[in-house]
């Protein structure tokens, strides 16, 4: 058994502290580095958002190539298809 800390001389205290620090470092290195988060399932809101983003991208693509009138027509047609 080791002596209580208050009964140790300076060299023994230093050696004890170094040993404790090494133990702590080994525990840290043995611990897993990163834990992966569980993947989230897609919800209906995710699908709606992705669909809106795709529609917006398509709108801008049509607007750049054919003009604002053609892009507006594209959106009107989509709205009519959803209503049907």
C-alpha positions as CSV (number, residue, x, y, z in Angstrom):
1,X,0.0,0.0,0.0
2,X,1.1,3.5,-0.6
3,X,1.4,6.2,2.0
4,X,-1.3,8.9,2.3
5,X,-0.5,11.9,0.2
6,X,0.3,14.2,3.2
7,X,2.9,11.7,4.5
8,X,4.8,11.5,1.2
9,X,8.0,13.5,0.5
10,X,8.2,15.8,-2.6
11,X,9.7,13.1,-4.9
12,X,7.0,10.6,-4.0
13,X,4.2,13.1,-4.6
14,X,5.6,14.0,-8.0
15,X,5.9,10.3,-8.9
16,X,2.3,9.6,-7.8
17,X,1.0,12.6,-9.7
18,X,2.8,11.5,-12.9
19,X,1.4,8.0,-12.6
20,X,-2.1,9.4,-12.1
21,X,-1.7,11.7,-15.2
22,X,-0.6,8.7,-17.3
23,X,-3.6,6.7,-16.2
24,X,-5.9,9.6,-17.2
25,X,-4.2,9.9,-20.6
26,X,-4.6,6.2,-21.3
27,X,-8.3,6.4,-20.5
28,X,-8.7,9.3,-22.8
29,X,-6.9,7.6,-25.7
30,X,-8.9,4.4,-25.1
31,X,-12.2,6.3,-25.3
32,X,-14.0,6.3,-28.7
33,X,-13.1,9.3,-30.8
34,X,-16.5,10.1,-32.2
35,X,-20.0,8.7,-31.9
36,X,-22.1,8.6,-35.0
37,X,-25.6,10.1,-34.6
38,X,-28.4,7.9,-35.7
39,X,-29.7,8.7,-39.1
40,X,-33.0,10.5,-39.1
41,X,-35.8,9.0,-41.2
42,X,-37.4,11.2,-43.9
43,X,-40.7,12.7,-42.8
44,X,-43.5,14.1,-45.0
45,X,-42.2,17.6,-44.3
46,X,-38.8,16.7,-45.7
47,X,-40.4,15.3,-48.8
48,X,-42.5,18.4,-49.3
49,X,-39.5,20.7,-48.8
50,X,-37.4,18.7,-51.2
51,X,-40.3,18.8,-53.7
52,X,-40.6,22.6,-53.3
53,X,-36.8,23.0,-53.8
54,X,-36.9,20.9,-56.9
55,X,-39.8,23.0,-58.3
56,X,-38.0,26.2,-57.5
57,X,-34.9,25.0,-59.2
58,X,-36.9,24.0,-62.2
59,X,-38.6,27.4,-62.2
60,X,-35.3,29.3,-62.2
61,X,-33.9,27.0,-64.9
62,X,-36.9,27.6,-67.2
63,X,-36.8,31.4,-66.4
64,X,-33.1,31.6,-67.5
65,X,-33.6,29.6,-70.7
66,X,-37.1,30.6,-71.8
67,X,-38.1,33.7,-69.8
68,X,-40.4,34.6,-66.9
69,X,-43.6,33.9,-68.9
70,X,-42.6,30.3,-69.6
71,X,-41.6,29.8,-66.0
72,X,-44.9,31.2,-64.7
73,X,-46.8,28.9,-67.1
74,X,-44.8,26.0,-65.7
75,X,-46.0,26.9,-62.2
76,X,-49.6,27.3,-63.3
77,X,-49.5,23.9,-64.9
78,X,-48.2,22.3,-61.7
79,X,-50.9,24.0,-59.6
80,X,-53.6,22.8,-62.0
81,X,-52.2,19.2,-61.9
82,X,-52.2,19.2,-58.1
83,X,-55.8,20.5,-58.0
84,X,-57.0,17.7,-60.3
